[in-house]
Amino acid sequence: MLAIMKRLFLLLSVCFFLLSCNQENIVTIAGKFKNMENVLVALTLDNKVLKTDTIKNGKFEMLAKLPNNRLIGLSFKDTVLKKTAKGLLLRNWPHINLFTDDKETRITVVADSIEGLLHFGNYKILGRSKSQIDYENYQSLLKKDREVNQAKFKALSKKQDKALLAKNDSLFTLYTDSLRFQENLGKTTHNIVIRNFIANNPNSDVSMYLLSKRSDLKSNLAFYQLLYNKANRTYRKSWYGLYFAKRAEQLEKLKKKYIKKLAVNAFNVNDKGFNYGKYADSKLIVFDIWATWCVPCMEDMPAALKLAKELEGKSVSYVFLSYDFNDKHWKQQSKKIGLKNSYYLSNETRKFLNEELVVTTIPRYMILNQKGEILVLDAPAPSSTELKKLIESML
């Protein structure tokens, strides 16, 4: 009888929990616009259209039953191809995201023009939920990151031009390599912004949403589980929190199937080849993939050296793998900095990293076991406290 009562209690708890995760609210979605007429507006959830309306006299309004604490979308499309004031032809008009909650019953989007909907920060949301405010803060961080990357690219371009005019081949090559790196940097810094936001805002529906959508969850499962566990029960048991937990559970079951052993063909400053046997006494190996021409790599180098020293005697080896195009520059810089465990990667290993493990930008940090099996493919930077926490949690 007691066993039956326990099962019944468990079943009721699960039912209550599922109901709480799927609570809905009647919400009015409205808009006020200038210079926009006869534009089709589609309300979407998980890429499915729930309702549509047309902007008349600069306004639209839709009443819909929406799940709480979920990301919904508004897509704006014109049936007739138009030309904007900036001369930009738009077939697919903008899409903006909104977060619902159990308190707000009316959400209004306000913009002066169609251009205002093209870029975050040029439109306003009235009736914002806490999650909506968090989402806008996240979008602001992304916008700032893009602006910083664009400014760095412009600065490097100017230096490259000066080197070309001065006929300084070595500097021109250096800035060309840096620009090549900078072109791919956006994806890396984008991921860093996401991870930092989640780490700094664990109790947020936006963080749970971002965790649930991570495309690199398979290769960085331990790290994302660490971030997930920082949240309190309410958010871990939210719709997005449960979705993440389900994905993580599935990946845990398949863990043995997707762990890859990384074969490293490289040599150190004394021309001796890399061998995992040297690190047989280490439980974990951290790979720091860098290059002398990589500005972010060099900026993070002091933090990397500090972390490497702190990990000494903790069954962790910190290994530097160079992506330099010229081994002479790598040797000079390795000796100048005083790097221990510094290796120059062969073209064969670089090709494998690029094509098989999609290491297209650096710096990149990996965590492996002493056999060379990859545990975390894309770990946080050493300048973040999250890397040390992650390593310590895996010991």
C-alpha positions in Angstrom: 0.0 0.0 0.0 2.8 2.4 0.9 4.5 1.6 -2.4 1.3 2.4 -4.3 0.9 5.7 -2.4 4.5 6.7 -3.2 4.0 5.9 -6.9 0.7 7.9 -6.9 2.4 10.9 -5.2 5.2 10.7 -7.8 2.7 10.6 -10.6 0.8 13.6 -9.3 4.1 15.5 -8.8 5.0 14.9 -12.4 1.6 15.9 -13.7 1.6 19.1 -11.6 5.1 19.9 -12.8 4.2 19.3 -16.5 1.2 21.5 -16.1 3.2 24.3 -14.4 5.7 24.2 -17.3 3.0 24.6 -19.9 0.9 27.3 -18.3 -0.6 29.7 -20.8 -1.8 33.3 -20.7 -4.0 35.4 -23.0 -1.8 38.1 -24.4 -2.4 41.0 -26.8 0.4 41.5 -29.2 0.2 45.0 -30.8 2.3 47.4 -32.9 2.6 51.1 -33.7 4.6 52.1 -36.7 5.3 55.0 -39.0 5.6 54.7 -42.8 4.3 51.1 -42.7 1.0 50.1 -44.4 -0.4 46.9 -45.6 2.5 44.9 -44.1 1.7 41.3 -43.1 2.6 40.5 -39.5 3.0 36.8 -38.5 3.1 35.7 -34.8 5.3 32.6 -34.5 6.3 30.0 -31.9 9.0 27.4 -32.6 8.9 28.5 -36.3 5.2 27.8 -36.5 2.8 30.6 -37.4 0.1 31.1 -34.8 -1.7 34.1 -36.1 -1.4 36.8 -38.7 -2.6 40.4 -39.1 -2.0 43.4 -41.4 -0.8 46.8 -40.5 -3.5 49.4 -41.1 -3.1 53.1 -40.3 0.2 52.2 -38.7 -1.2 49.7 -36.3 -1.9 46.0 -35.8 -3.3 44.0 -32.9 -3.6 40.2 -32.2 -5.0 38.3 -29.3 -3.4 34.9 -28.6 -3.1 32.2 -26.0 0.7 31.9 -25.4 2.8 29.7 -23.2 4.6 31.5 -20.4 8.3 32.2 -20.4 8.8 31.3 -24.0 10.4 33.1 -26.9 7.9 34.1 -29.6 8.6 35.9 -32.9 7.1 38.6 -35.0 7.8 38.4 -38.8 7.0 41.4 -41.0 6.5 40.8 -44.7 5.2 42.9 -47.6 3.4 41.3 -50.4 4.8 43.9 -52.8 8.5 44.4 -53.2 9.4 47.9 -51.9 12.5 50.0 -51.7 13.5 51.5 -48.4 14.8 55.0 -47.8 18.4 53.6 -47.8 17.8 51.9 -51.1 17.8 48.4 -49.6 15.4 45.9 -51.3 13.6 43.7 -48.9 11.8 40.5 -49.8 11.9 39.0 -46.3 11.1 41.7 -43.9 12.5 41.8 -40.3 11.9 39.3 -37.6 12.1 40.3 -33.9 11.8 38.1 -30.8 9.8 38.6 -27.6 9.7 36.8 -24.3 6.4 36.1 -22.6 5.7 35.6 -18.9 2.7 35.0 -16.6 2.2 38.7 -15.7 2.2 40.8 -18.9 -1.1 40.7 -20.8 -0.1 43.2 -23.5 3.1 43.6 -25.5 3.5 46.5 -28.0 6.2 47.0 -30.5 7.0 50.6 -31.5 9.2 51.7 -34.5 9.5 54.8 -36.7 10.2 52.8 -39.9 11.0 49.5 -41.4 14.7 50.3 -41.0 14.0 50.6 -37.2 13.1 46.9 -37.1 16.2 45.8 -39.0 18.6 46.6 -36.1 18.2 45.9 -32.4 18.0 49.1 -30.4 16.1 51.1 -33.0 12.7 49.9 -31.8 10.9 49.8 -28.5 9.0 47.1 -26.6 6.3 48.3 -24.3 5.0 45.9 -21.6 8.3 44.1 -21.1 8.6 41.0 -18.9 11.7 40.3 -16.8 12.7 37.7 -19.4 12.3 40.3 -22.2 14.6 42.7 -20.3 17.1 39.9 -19.9 16.8 39.2 -23.6 17.4 42.8 -24.5 20.5 42.9 -22.3 21.8 39.9 -24.1 21.1 41.5 -27.5 23.0 44.6 -26.3 26.0 42.5 -25.4 26.0 40.9 -28.8 25.7 44.3 -30.5 28.6 45.7 -28.5 30.7 42.7 -29.4 30.0 43.1 -33.1 31.0 46.8 -32.9 34.3 45.9 -31.1 35.1 43.3 -33.7 34.4 45.8 -36.5 36.5 48.4 -34.9 39.4 46.0 -34.6 39.1 44.9 -38.2 39.2 48.5 -39.4 42.2 49.3 -37.2 44.1 46.3 -38.6 43.2 47.2 -42.1 44.7 50.7 -41.7 47.9 49.2 -40.2 48.1 46.8 -43.2 47.7 49.7 -45.6 50.5 51.6 -43.9 52.8 48.6 -44.0 52.0 48.2 -47.7 52.9 51.8 -48.4 56.0 51.6 -46.3 57.0 48.4 -48.2 57.5 46.6 -44.9 56.9 42.9 -46.0 57.1 41.4 -42.5 54.6 43.8 -41.0 52.3 43.4 -44.0 52.4 39.6 -43.6 51.7 40.0 -39.9 48.6 42.2 -40.4 47.4 40.0 -43.3 47.5 37.0 -41.0 45.7 39.0 -38.2 43.0 40.1 -40.6 42.5 36.5 -41.8 42.0 35.6 -38.1 39.7 38.6 -37.4 37.4 37.6 -40.2 36.5 34.4 -38.4 36.6 36.0 -34.9 33.0 36.9 -34.9 31.8 33.4 -34.3 34.2 32.8 -31.4 33.4 36.0 -29.6 29.7 35.4 -30.2 30.0 32.1 -28.3 32.0 33.8 -25.6 29.2 36.4 -25.1 26.6 33.7 -24.9 28.6 31.7 -22.3 29.4 34.7 -20.2 25.8 35.8 -20.2 24.6 32.3 -19.0 27.4 32.2 -16.4 26.5 35.7 -15.1 22.7 35.2 -15.3 22.0 31.5 -14.3 18.5 32.3 -13.0 17.0 33.5 -16.2 14.7 32.1 -18.8 17.0 33.6 -21.5 19.9 31.6 -20.1 17.9 28.4 -20.2 16.8 29.2 -23.8 20.4 29.8 -24.9 21.5 26.5 -23.2 18.8 24.6 -25.0 19.8 25.9 -28.4 23.6 25.4 -28.1 24.8 23.8 -31.4 28.1 22.7 -29.7 26.4 20.9 -26.8 27.7 17.5 -28.0 31.3 18.6 -27.8 31.0 20.8 -24.7 28.5 18.9 -22.6 30.4 19.0 -19.3 30.8 22.8 -19.5 27.2 23.5 -20.3 26.0 21.1 -17.5 28.1 23.1 -15.1 26.4 26.3 -16.2 22.9 24.6 -16.0 23.5 23.4 -12.5 24.2 27.0 -11.3 20.5 27.8 -11.9 17.9 27.3 -9.2 15.2 24.6 -9.4 12.6 27.0 -10.9 14.7 27.7 -14.0 16.1 24.2 -14.3 12.5 22.9 -14.4 11.3 25.5 -16.9 10.3 24.5 -20.4 13.7 25.4 -21.8 15.5 24.0 -18.8 13.8 20.6 -19.2 14.5 20.7 -22.9 18.2 21.2 -22.2 18.2 18.4 -19.6 16.6 16.0 -22.1 19.2 16.8 -24.7 22.0 16.4 -22.1 20.6 13.1 -21.0 20.5 11.7 -24.5 24.1 12.8 -25.1 25.3 11.2 -21.9 24.0 7.9 -23.1 25.8 8.3 -26.4 29.0 9.7 -24.8 31.2 6.7 -25.6 30.2 6.9 -29.2 31.2 10.5 -29.9 34.4 10.9 -27.8 37.2 11.2 -30.4 40.9 10.6 -29.8 42.9 13.5 -31.2 46.1 12.4 -32.9 48.7 15.2 -32.5 51.6 15.5 -34.9 53.8 18.3 -33.6 57.3 19.2 -32.3 58.6 21.3 -29.5 61.4 24.0 -29.6 64.0 21.2 -29.3 62.5 19.5 -32.3 61.1 16.6 -30.2 57.7 15.2 -31.2 54.6 15.3 -29.2 53.7 12.1 -27.3 50.7 11.5 -24.9 53.0 9.2 -23.0 54.7 12.2 -21.5 51.5 13.1 -19.7 50.5 9.6 -18.6 50.4 10.8 -14.9 48.0 13.6 -15.7 44.3 13.0 -15.4 43.5 15.9 -17.7 45.4 17.7 -20.5 44.5 21.3 -21.5 45.3 22.2 -25.1 45.8 26.0 -25.7 45.7 26.5 -29.5 47.3 29.9 -30.3 49.5 31.8 -32.7 52.0 34.7 -32.4 49.9 36.8 -34.9 46.6 36.2 -33.0 45.9 39.3 -30.9 43.3 37.7 -28.6 45.7 34.8 -28.0 48.5 37.1 -26.9 46.1 39.1 -24.8 45.0 35.9 -22.9 48.6 34.6 -22.6 49.3 36.0 -19.1 46.1 34.4 -17.8 47.0 31.1 -19.5 50.5 31.1 -18.0 49.0 31.9 -14.5 46.5 29.1 -14.8 49.2 26.6 -16.1 51.2 27.4 -13.0 48.2 27.1 -10.6 47.4 23.6 -12.1 50.9 22.2 -11.5 50.7 19.4 -9.1 47.0 18.8 -9.7 47.2 16.0 -12.2 46.6 18.6 -15.0 49.0 19.4 -17.9 48.7 22.6 -19.8 50.0 22.3 -23.4 50.4 25.1 -26.0 49.8 24.1 -29.6 50.8 26.7 -32.2 48.9 27.6 -35.3 51.7 29.8 -36.6 52.4 29.9 -40.3 56.1 30.2 -39.6 57.8 28.0 -37.0 60.6 30.6 -36.6 58.2 33.2 -35.1 56.7 30.5 -32.9 60.1 29.4 -31.5 61.2 33.0 -30.9 58.0 33.9 -29.0 57.9 30.6 -27.1 61.4 31.2 -25.8 60.7 34.9 -25.1 57.6 34.1 -23.0 59.1 31.0 -21.4 56.4 28.6 -22.5 56.6 25.1 -21.1 55.0 22.3 -23.2 55.0 24.4 -26.4 54.5 22.6 -29.7 54.2 23.6 -33.4 51.4 21.8 -35.2 51.9 19.9 -38.5 49.8 20.8 -41.5 48.2 17.3 -41.2 47.0 18.0 -37.6 45.8 21.5 -38.5 43.8 20.1 -41.4 42.2 17.5 -39.1 41.3 20.2 -36.5 39.9 22.5 -39.2 37.8 19.9 -41.1 36.9 17.3 -38.5 36.7 19.3 -35.3 35.8 22.7 -37.0 38.6 24.6 -35.3 38.4 27.6 -37.7 39.2 30.3 -35.2 41.7 30.7 -32.4 42.3 30.9 -29.5 40.7 27.6 -28.8 40.9 25.6 -25.6 40.3 21.9 -25.2 40.2 19.5 -22.3 41.3 15.9 -22.9 42.2 12.8 -20.8 45.7 11.3 -20.7 44.8 9.0 -23.6 44.0 11.9 -25.9 40.2 11.5 -25.8 38.4 14.9 -26.1 36.2 15.7 -23.1 35.5 19.3 -23.9 36.1 20.5 -27.5 35.6 24.3 -26.9 36.3 25.3 -23.3 36.2 28.8 -21.9 39.2 31.1 -22.1 41.8 31.1 -19.2 40.9 34.8 -18.5 37.5 33.5 -17.4 37.2 31.9 -14.0 34.9 29.3 -15.6 37.8 27.3 -17.2 39.5 26.7 -13.8 36.1 25.8 -12.3 35.4 23.4 -15.1 38.8 21.7 -14.8 38.4 21.3 -11.0 34.9 19.9 -11.4 36.3 17.2 -13.7 39.2 16.1 -11.5 
